[in-house]
Amino acid sequence: VVVAFLEGNPDRPVILGSVPNSETTAPLGLPAQKTQTTFRTASSPGGGGFNLFTLEDKAGAEEIAFHSQKDLSMVVQNNMFETVGKSMVNVAGEMVVLQVGKSSLQMTTDHIILTSNGSTVVLDKDGISQDGQKIWLNCSG
């Protein structure tokens, strides 16, 4: 373990990192991954899993990567903005839900459900069903 002390005070230690050894090896292969900085933890003894945060600084291949052994949670107290220069792909194994107030879009492997202001549209293997006060169909051409 590498330790420093706030303002040189031995009563205020700060752990800066760890030094690889025979029991806890470096998380990266050197020199092949010399442009990466990684913070890696190990699941509780015997767990076999890990969480990982990696910064790749190789010119032209810059990347920030996360690996979560189980769940990843994020809380933003105000606004969140994402800007993607090219493609954005989200892949979920079971379900995706987008919710704004009382409106929602739920996608599973079996159906898509759109709900807003008391109206619902369901797309599933049986077809499309709609539940609401009114239904409008407009065709042009």
PEQUI-V554369 format. One record per pair of residues at least 12 apart in sequence whose ideal C-beta (glycine too) atoms are under 7 Angstrom apart, sorted by the first residue. I is the first residue (numbers start at 0). J is the second residue. D is the distance in whole Angstrom. If there is no record, write none. Layout:
i = (I:I)
j = (J:J)
d = (D:D)
This chain:
i = (0:0:1:1:1:1:2:2:3:26:34:34:34:35:35:35:36:37:37:37:38:39:42:48:49:50:50:50:51:52:93:93:94:94:102:102:109:110:110:117:118:118:119)
j = (14:17:15:16:17:18:14:15:15:39:55:56:57:53:54:55:54:51:52:53:52:51:68:68:68:66:67:68:66:65:107:108:106:107:114:115:123:122:123:131:130:131:131)
d = (6:5:4:5:7:6:6:7:5:4:6:5:4:6:7:5:5:7:7:5:5:5:6:4:6:7:6:6:4:6:7:7:7:5:6:4:6:6:4:7:7:3:7)
